[in-house]
Each structure stands twice: as C-alpha cells, then as structure tokens.
Amino acid sequence: MPLLNREALARELDCCGRTIQNLEKRGLPIVRVGDSPRYDLAAVRDWLAGDPVARVLQGYLECNVAQRAEVRACFEVIDKDPTL
C-alpha cells in the first residue's frame, strides 16, 4: 500500500489534519520522505489499536453523526493538551 500524506490519512480516518498532528505528538508512526510526513495506513491502524486516547478516536470514527457531536468535546480537550 502506498504511503499517505496527512490530508489523505485524515480522510481515511474521517478526522481533521489537526487531529493527525496531535496524534503525531502522542507517537503516531511517521515515515519521513524528505521533509514531508507520510503514513503507512496499516501501521497507523495498529498504533491506534494500542493507544488509549487513539482507541477513543477509533470509537468516535465508528459512531454515527449524531453520536459524534457528543464526543467532539473530548477531542477539543485532547487537541489542546497532547499530554492526555
């Protein structure tokens, strides 16, 4: 599978680029191609399965649109504090 850029990964995970950047701070696996970050989707999914906050993201991605509104507040906190 080809490596994805941040925008493509965000589309695959149905989240925004800012969330990807915050997950990078938590240890999301990155492959550098020059100065550009790239992502192996399989490696990212494996990492998401092992990170407690990322598991919340996975649950969020599986929610319907109405349920996502309830969860969005959690991500606002996570986006502001990557140490959580």
DSSP file (Angstrom, degrees, kcal/mol; ACC not computed):
  #  RESIDUE AA STRUCTURE BP1 BP2  ACC     N-H-->O    O-->H-N    N-H-->O    O-->H-N    TCO  KAPPA ALPHA  PHI   PSI    X-CA   Y-CA   Z-CA
    1    1 A M              0   0    0      0, 0.0     3,-0.1     0, 0.0    41,-0.0   0.000 360.0 360.0 360.0 138.5    0.0    0.0    0.0
    2    2 A P        -     0   0    0      0, 0.0    39,-0.4     0, 0.0     2,-0.2  -0.303 360.0-100.1 -70.5 156.8    1.3    3.5   -0.8
    3    3 A L        -     0   0    0     37,-0.1     2,-0.3    38,-0.1    37,-0.2  -0.507  38.0-137.7 -74.5 145.4    2.2    5.9    1.9
    4    4 A L  B     -A   39   0A   0     35,-2.9    35,-2.2    -2,-0.2     2,-0.1  -0.767   5.2-130.8-105.0 148.0   -0.4    8.6    2.6
    5    5 A N     >  -     0   0    0     -2,-0.3     4,-2.5    33,-0.2     5,-0.2  -0.388  41.0 -93.5 -84.0 176.2    0.1   12.3    3.2
    6    6 A R  H  > S+     0   0    0     31,-0.4     4,-2.6     1,-0.2     5,-0.2   0.897 125.2  50.4 -60.6 -42.7   -1.5   13.9    6.2
    7    7 A E  H  > S+     0   0    0      1,-0.2     4,-2.0     2,-0.2    -1,-0.2   0.915 112.0  46.9 -62.8 -43.6   -4.6   15.0    4.3
    8    8 A A  H  > S+     0   0    0      2,-0.2     4,-2.4     1,-0.2    -1,-0.2   0.887 112.2  50.4 -67.1 -38.4   -5.2   11.6    2.8
    9    9 A L  H  X S+     0   0    0     -4,-2.5     4,-2.4     2,-0.2    -2,-0.2   0.920 108.4  52.6 -64.6 -42.7   -4.7    9.9    6.2
   10   10 A A  H  X>S+     0   0    0     -4,-2.6     5,-2.4     1,-0.2     4,-0.8   0.904 110.2  48.6 -59.7 -40.8   -7.2   12.3    7.8
   11   11 A R  H ><5S+     0   0    0     -4,-2.0     3,-0.6     3,-0.2    -1,-0.2   0.924 110.4  51.0 -64.0 -43.3   -9.7   11.4    5.0
   12   12 A E  H 3<5S+     0   0    0     -4,-2.4    -2,-0.2     1,-0.2    -1,-0.2   0.874 118.1  38.3 -60.7 -37.9   -9.1    7.7    5.7
   13   13 A L  H 3<5S-     0   0    0     -4,-2.4    -1,-0.2    -5,-0.1    -2,-0.2   0.466 108.2-125.4 -93.3  -2.7   -9.7    8.1    9.4
   14   14 A D  T <<5S+     0   0    0     -4,-0.8     2,-0.2    -3,-0.6    -3,-0.2   0.939  73.4 105.7  57.4  50.4  -12.5   10.6    8.9
   15   15 A C  S   <S-     0   0    0     -5,-2.4    -1,-0.2    -6,-0.1     2,-0.2  -0.777  72.0 -87.3-140.5-174.6  -10.9   13.3   11.1
   16   16 A C     >  -     0   0    0     -2,-0.2     4,-1.5    -3,-0.1     3,-0.4  -0.590  32.8-111.4 -99.9 163.9   -9.1   16.6   10.5
   17   17 A G  H  > S+     0   0    0      1,-0.2     4,-2.4     2,-0.2     5,-0.1   0.821 116.3  61.2 -60.6 -32.5   -5.4   17.2    9.9
   18   18 A R  H  > S+     0   0    0      1,-0.2     4,-2.3     2,-0.2    -1,-0.2   0.888 102.0  51.8 -62.7 -39.3   -5.1   18.9   13.3
   19   19 A T  H  > S+     0   0    0     -3,-0.4     4,-2.3     2,-0.2    -1,-0.2   0.899 108.4  51.5 -64.5 -39.4   -6.1   15.6   15.0
   20   20 A I  H  X S+     0   0    0     -4,-1.5     4,-2.1     2,-0.2    -2,-0.2   0.930 109.0  50.7 -62.2 -44.6   -3.4   13.8   13.0
   21   21 A Q  H  X S+     0   0    0     -4,-2.4     4,-1.4     1,-0.2    -2,-0.2   0.904 110.8  48.5 -60.3 -41.2   -0.8   16.3   14.1
   22   22 A N  H  X S+     0   0    0     -4,-2.3     4,-0.8     1,-0.2    -1,-0.2   0.873 109.4  52.1 -68.1 -36.1   -1.9   15.8   17.8
   23   23 A L  H  <>S+     0   0    0     -4,-2.3     5,-2.2     1,-0.2     4,-0.5   0.851 103.2  59.5 -66.9 -32.8   -1.7   12.0   17.3
   24   24 A E  H ><5S+     0   0    0     -4,-2.1     3,-1.4     1,-0.2    -1,-0.2   0.902 101.1  54.6 -58.9 -40.4    1.8   12.5   16.0
   25   25 A K  H 3<5S+     0   0    0     -4,-1.4    -1,-0.2     1,-0.3    -2,-0.2   0.775 106.1  52.8 -64.5 -25.6    2.7   14.2   19.3
   26   26 A R  T 3<5S-     0   0    0     -4,-0.8    -1,-0.3    -3,-0.5    -2,-0.2   0.511 135.0 -85.7 -87.3  -6.6    1.5   11.0   21.0
   27   27 A G  T < 5 +     0   0    0     -3,-1.4    -3,-0.2    -4,-0.5    -2,-0.1   0.576  60.9 172.5 115.3  11.6    3.7    8.8   18.8
   28   28 A L      < -     0   0    0     -5,-2.2    -1,-0.2    -8,-0.1     2,-0.2  -0.298  46.3-103.4 -50.8 129.9    1.7    8.1   15.6
   29   29 A P        -     0   0    0      0, 0.0     2,-0.4     0, 0.0    11,-0.2  -0.396  45.2-173.1 -66.6 130.7    4.2    6.3   13.3
   30   30 A I        -     0   0    0     -2,-0.2     2,-0.5     9,-0.1     9,-0.2  -0.950  19.0-155.2-124.5 141.2    5.5    8.6   10.6
   31   31 A V  E     -B   38   0B   0      7,-3.1     7,-2.0    -2,-0.4     2,-0.5  -0.984  22.1-140.6-112.1 121.1    7.7    7.9    7.6
   32   32 A R  E     -B   37   0B   0     -2,-0.5     2,-0.6     5,-0.2     3,-0.1  -0.703  17.7-174.3 -86.2 129.0    9.7   10.9    6.5
   33   33 A V  E >  S-B   36   0B   0      3,-2.8     3,-1.9    -2,-0.5     2,-0.4  -0.908  73.8 -51.6-118.2  97.8   10.0   11.5    2.8
   34   34 A G  T 3  S-     0   0    0     -2,-0.6    -2,-0.0     1,-0.3     0, 0.0  -0.610 120.3 -26.9  66.4-126.4   12.3   14.5    2.7
   35   35 A D  T 3  S+     0   0    0     -2,-0.4    -1,-0.3    -3,-0.1    -3,-0.0   0.449 120.1  99.8 -93.7  -2.3   10.7   17.0    5.0
   36   36 A S  E <  S-B   33   0B   0     -3,-1.9    -3,-2.8     1,-0.0     2,-0.3  -0.707  70.1-131.3 -94.2 131.9    7.2   15.6    4.4
   37   37 A P  E     -B   32   0B   0      0, 0.0   -31,-0.4     0, 0.0     2,-0.3  -0.601  27.6-176.8 -76.5 138.4    5.5   13.2    6.8
   38   38 A R  E     -B   31   0B   0     -7,-2.0    -7,-3.1    -2,-0.3     2,-0.4  -0.921  10.7-145.5-131.6 159.7    3.9   10.1    5.3
   39   39 A Y  B     -A    4   0A   0    -35,-2.2   -35,-2.9    -2,-0.3     2,-0.7  -0.983  12.0-142.3-135.0 135.4    1.9    7.4    6.9
   40   40 A D     >  -     0   0    0     -2,-0.4     4,-2.5   -11,-0.2     5,-0.2  -0.873  20.8-148.7 -90.8 116.1    1.5    3.7    6.4
   41   41 A L  H  > S+     0   0    0     -2,-0.7     4,-2.6   -39,-0.4     5,-0.2   0.868  94.6  51.0 -59.1 -40.2   -2.2    3.1    7.0
   42   42 A A  H  > S+     0   0    0      2,-0.2     4,-2.2     1,-0.2    -1,-0.2   0.922 111.9  47.2 -63.6 -43.4   -1.7   -0.4    8.4
   43   43 A A  H  > S+     0   0    0      2,-0.2     4,-2.4     1,-0.2    -2,-0.2   0.887 112.1  51.0 -65.1 -38.5    1.0    0.8   10.8
   44   44 A V  H  X S+     0   0    0     -4,-2.5     4,-3.0     2,-0.2    -2,-0.2   0.925 109.8  49.1 -64.6 -44.8   -1.3    3.7   11.9
   45   45 A R  H  X S+     0   0    0     -4,-2.6     4,-1.8     2,-0.2    -2,-0.2   0.899 111.3  50.1 -63.2 -39.6   -4.2    1.4   12.5
   46   46 A D  H  X S+     0   0    0     -4,-2.2     4,-0.8     2,-0.2    -1,-0.2   0.925 112.6  47.2 -62.0 -44.1   -2.0   -0.9   14.6
   47   47 A W  H >X S+     0   0    0     -4,-2.4     4,-1.1     1,-0.2     3,-1.1   0.919 108.8  54.3 -64.5 -43.6   -0.8    2.0   16.6
   48   48 A L  H 3< S+     0   0    0     -4,-3.0     3,-0.5     1,-0.3    -1,-0.2   0.870 104.0  56.3 -57.7 -37.2   -4.4    3.4   17.1
   49   49 A A  H 3< S+     0   0    0     -4,-1.8    -1,-0.3     1,-0.2    -2,-0.2   0.759 111.3  43.7 -66.8 -24.2   -5.4    0.0   18.5
   50   50 A G  H << S+     0   0    0     -3,-1.1    -1,-0.2    -4,-0.8    -2,-0.2   0.571  95.6  82.4 -99.6 -10.5   -2.7    0.2   21.1
   51   51 A D     X  -     0   0    0     -4,-1.1     4,-2.3    -3,-0.5     5,-0.2  -0.845  68.7-145.0-101.2 126.6   -3.0    3.8   22.3
   52   52 A P  H  > S+     0   0    0      0, 0.0     4,-1.1     0, 0.0    -1,-0.1   0.897 101.0  42.3 -58.8 -44.0   -5.7    4.6   24.9
   53   53 A V  H  > S+     0   0    0      1,-0.2     4,-1.5     2,-0.2     3,-0.4   0.897 113.3  53.6 -69.1 -38.5   -6.6    8.0   23.6
   54   54 A A  H  > S+     0   0    0      1,-0.2     4,-2.4     2,-0.2    -1,-0.2   0.834 101.1  60.1 -65.8 -30.9   -6.4    6.8   20.0
   55   55 A R  H  X S+     0   0    0     -4,-2.3     4,-2.3     2,-0.2    -1,-0.2   0.864 101.4  54.3 -63.4 -33.6   -8.9    4.0   20.9
   56   56 A V  H  X S+     0   0    0     -4,-1.1     4,-2.4    -3,-0.4    -1,-0.2   0.918 107.1  51.2 -62.4 -42.2  -11.3    6.7   21.8
   57   57 A L  H  X S+     0   0    0     -4,-1.5     4,-2.6     2,-0.2    -2,-0.2   0.920 107.8  52.1 -59.4 -44.5  -10.7    8.1   18.3
   58   58 A Q  H  X S+     0   0    0     -4,-2.4     4,-1.2     1,-0.2    -1,-0.2   0.919 110.1  48.3 -59.7 -43.6  -11.5    4.7   16.8
   59   59 A G  H  X S+     0   0    0     -4,-2.3     4,-0.5     1,-0.2     3,-0.3   0.892 110.4  52.6 -62.8 -38.8  -14.7    4.5   18.7
   60   60 A Y  H >< S+     0   0    0     -4,-2.4     3,-1.4     1,-0.2    -2,-0.2   0.913 105.3  54.0 -61.6 -43.6  -15.6    8.0   17.5
   61   61 A L  H 3< S+     0   0    0     -4,-2.6    -1,-0.2     1,-0.3    -2,-0.2   0.773 107.0  52.6 -64.8 -24.7  -15.0    7.0   13.9
   62   62 A E  H 3< S+     0   0    0     -4,-1.2    -1,-0.3    -3,-0.3    -2,-0.2   0.548  93.0  96.3 -87.5  -7.3  -17.4    4.2   14.3
   63   63 A C  S << S-     0   0    0     -3,-1.4     2,-0.1    -4,-0.5    -3,-0.0  -0.371  78.0-113.6 -77.8 158.4  -20.2    6.5   15.7
   64   64 A N     >  -     0   0    0     -2,-0.1     4,-1.9     1,-0.1     3,-0.2  -0.376  40.3 -93.1 -81.9 174.1  -22.9    7.9   13.6
   65   65 A V  H  > S+     0   0    0      1,-0.2     4,-1.1     2,-0.2    -1,-0.1   0.877 124.6  51.3 -59.3 -42.0  -23.1   11.7   13.0
   66   66 A A  H  > S+     0   0    0      1,-0.2     4,-0.7     2,-0.2     3,-0.4   0.903 110.9  48.3 -63.6 -40.9  -25.4   12.3   16.0
   67   67 A Q  H >> S+     0   0    0      1,-0.2     4,-1.1     2,-0.2     3,-0.7   0.832 102.4  64.3 -68.7 -31.2  -23.2   10.4   18.4
   68   68 A R  H 3X S+     0   0    0     -4,-1.9     4,-2.0     1,-0.2     3,-0.3   0.848  92.0  62.7 -62.3 -34.0  -20.1   12.3   17.1
   69   69 A A  H 3X S+     0   0    0     -4,-1.1     4,-0.5    -3,-0.4    -1,-0.2   0.869 103.1  50.4 -59.6 -36.0  -21.4   15.6   18.4
   70   70 A E  H << S+     0   0    0     -3,-0.7     3,-0.3    -4,-0.7     4,-0.3   0.826 114.3  43.6 -70.2 -31.4  -21.3   14.2   22.0
   71   71 A V  H >X S+     0   0    0     -4,-1.1     3,-1.3    -3,-0.3     4,-1.2   0.720  91.8  83.1 -86.8 -22.8  -17.8   13.0   21.6
   72   72 A R  H 3X S+     0   0    0     -4,-2.0     4,-1.6     1,-0.3    -1,-0.2   0.825  83.2  61.3 -55.4 -35.9  -16.4   16.1   19.9
   73   73 A A  H 3X S+     0   0    0     -4,-0.5     4,-1.5    -3,-0.3    -1,-0.3   0.860  99.7  56.2 -60.5 -36.0  -15.9   17.9   23.2
   74   74 A C  H <> S+     0   0    0     -3,-1.3     4,-2.2    -4,-0.3    -1,-0.2   0.909 106.2  50.3 -61.5 -41.9  -13.5   15.2   24.3
   75   75 A F  H  X S+     0   0    0     -4,-1.2     4,-3.2     1,-0.2    -1,-0.2   0.822 102.9  59.5 -69.8 -29.8  -11.3   15.8   21.2
   76   76 A E  H  X S+     0   0    0     -4,-1.6     4,-1.3     2,-0.2    -1,-0.2   0.905 108.4  45.7 -62.3 -39.6  -11.3   19.6   21.8
   77   77 A V  H  X S+     0   0    0     -4,-1.5     4,-1.5     2,-0.2    -2,-0.2   0.928 114.1  48.1 -66.6 -45.6   -9.6   18.8   25.2
   78   78 A I  H  < S+     0   0    0     -4,-2.2     3,-0.3     1,-0.2     6,-0.2   0.910 108.9  53.9 -62.2 -43.0   -7.2   16.3   23.6
   79   79 A D  H  < S+     0   0    0     -4,-3.2    -1,-0.2     1,-0.2    -2,-0.2   0.839 112.0  45.3 -60.7 -32.9   -6.3   18.8   20.8
   80   80 A K  H  < S+     0   0    0     -4,-1.3    -1,-0.2     1,-0.2    -2,-0.2   0.744 122.5  34.2 -82.9 -23.9   -5.5   21.4   23.4
   81   81 A D    ><  -     0   0    0     -4,-1.5     3,-1.9    -3,-0.3    -1,-0.2  -0.764  58.7-179.4-135.8  89.0   -3.5   19.1   25.7
   82   82 A P  T 3  S+     0   0    0      0, 0.0    -1,-0.1     0, 0.0    -4,-0.1   0.545  77.3  75.3 -67.4  -5.2   -1.4   16.4   23.9
   83   83 A T  T 3         0   0    0      1,-0.2    -5,-0.1    -5,-0.0    -2,-0.0   0.611 360.0 360.0 -81.2  -9.7   -0.2   15.1   27.3
   84   84 A L    <         0   0    0     -3,-1.9    -1,-0.2    -6,-0.2    -6,-0.1   0.503 360.0 360.0 -69.2 360.0   -3.6   13.5   28.0
